[in-house]
Every structure is written in C-alpha cells, then in structure tokens.
Amino acid sequence: RKDLPKINRCYESALRYEPELAGKVSVRFAVIRTGYVKGVHVLENTTGNDGVERCVTRVVSAIRFPRRRTGKSLRFTFPFVFAPQQDR
C-alpha cells in the first residue's frame, strides 16, 4: 500500500500532458523469498501511454516485500486502473 502513491504519480505525471488519459496497466511479477520483485512483465496497457507503462514497471520492480524463510516464489498479476478525477 505504501507504494501506491508512487504508482499514482506515474499516471498523474502523464495526465498533465494528456488530460483525458485513462486505462489499465496490468503487470505480472514474482516475489522471491528475500522479498525482492523479479520478472515484471506488462500484460496489458490500455492507456496507450508508454511512459506510464515504464514508470509502473519501474515502481513495481522496486517494491520490497517481507522476507520469508521458506517457500517458492510467489506470483502475482495486478491491474492498475487509471481514470481522471472528476471535479466536484
């Protein structure tokens, strides 16, 4: 959760140049026993914005999870959905 603001900044940064930018970036990655993320792959990018895709990949790659003593790598697929905030 603490890394979600970094993911949001990826989108917000691009939103300044593309005010209507919206979509989803789905990533697949593994977390090894040491807590490091390995093998981040983008499965889908409906935003059409390569900068958002690269930024999300970079942030996910840098996330550190708690170390585990035993077990295999854990694999995750996570969709990050982006949409402009509506003015109230």
Secondary structure as a PSIPRED ss2 file (coil, helix, strand):
# PSIPRED VFORMAT (PSIPRED V4.0)

   1 R C   1.000  0.000  0.000
   2 K C   1.000  0.000  0.000
   3 D C   1.000  0.000  0.000
   4 L H   0.000  1.000  0.000
   5 P H   0.000  1.000  0.000
   6 K H   0.000  1.000  0.000
   7 I H   0.000  1.000  0.000
   8 N H   0.000  1.000  0.000
   9 R H   0.000  1.000  0.000
  10 C H   0.000  1.000  0.000
  11 Y H   0.000  1.000  0.000
  12 E H   0.000  1.000  0.000
  13 S H   0.000  1.000  0.000
  14 A H   0.000  1.000  0.000
  15 L H   0.000  1.000  0.000
  16 R C   1.000  0.000  0.000
  17 Y C   1.000  0.000  0.000
  18 E C   1.000  0.000  0.000
  19 P C   1.000  0.000  0.000
  20 E C   1.000  0.000  0.000
  21 L C   1.000  0.000  0.000
  22 A C   1.000  0.000  0.000
  23 G E   0.000  0.000  1.000
  24 K E   0.000  0.000  1.000
  25 V E   0.000  0.000  1.000
  26 S E   0.000  0.000  1.000
  27 V E   0.000  0.000  1.000
  28 R E   0.000  0.000  1.000
  29 F E   0.000  0.000  1.000
  30 A E   0.000  0.000  1.000
  31 V E   0.000  0.000  1.000
  32 I C   1.000  0.000  0.000
  33 R C   1.000  0.000  0.000
  34 T C   1.000  0.000  0.000
  35 G C   1.000  0.000  0.000
  36 Y E   0.000  0.000  1.000
  37 V E   0.000  0.000  1.000
  38 K E   0.000  0.000  1.000
  39 G E   0.000  0.000  1.000
  40 V E   0.000  0.000  1.000
  41 H E   0.000  0.000  1.000
  42 V E   0.000  0.000  1.000
  43 L E   0.000  0.000  1.000
  44 E E   0.000  0.000  1.000
  45 N E   0.000  0.000  1.000
  46 T C   1.000  0.000  0.000
  47 T C   1.000  0.000  0.000
  48 G C   1.000  0.000  0.000
  49 N C   1.000  0.000  0.000
  50 D H   0.000  1.000  0.000
  51 G H   0.000  1.000  0.000
  52 V H   0.000  1.000  0.000
  53 E H   0.000  1.000  0.000
  54 R H   0.000  1.000  0.000
  55 C H   0.000  1.000  0.000
  56 V H   0.000  1.000  0.000
  57 T H   0.000  1.000  0.000
  58 R H   0.000  1.000  0.000
  59 V H   0.000  1.000  0.000
  60 V H   0.000  1.000  0.000
  61 S H   0.000  1.000  0.000
  62 A H   0.000  1.000  0.000
  63 I C   1.000  0.000  0.000
  64 R E   0.000  0.000  1.000
  65 F C   1.000  0.000  0.000
  66 P C   1.000  0.000  0.000
  67 R C   1.000  0.000  0.000
  68 R C   1.000  0.000  0.000
  69 R C   1.000  0.000  0.000
  70 T C   1.000  0.000  0.000
  71 G C   1.000  0.000  0.000
  72 K C   1.000  0.000  0.000
  73 S C   1.000  0.000  0.000
  74 L E   0.000  0.000  1.000
  75 R E   0.000  0.000  1.000
  76 F E   0.000  0.000  1.000
  77 T E   0.000  0.000  1.000
  78 F E   0.000  0.000  1.000
  79 P E   0.000  0.000  1.000
  80 F E   0.000  0.000  1.000
  81 V E   0.000  0.000  1.000
  82 F E   0.000  0.000  1.000
  83 A C   1.000  0.000  0.000
  84 P C   1.000  0.000  0.000
  85 Q C   1.000  0.000  0.000
  86 Q C   1.000  0.000  0.000
  87 D C   1.000  0.000  0.000
  88 R C   1.000  0.000  0.000
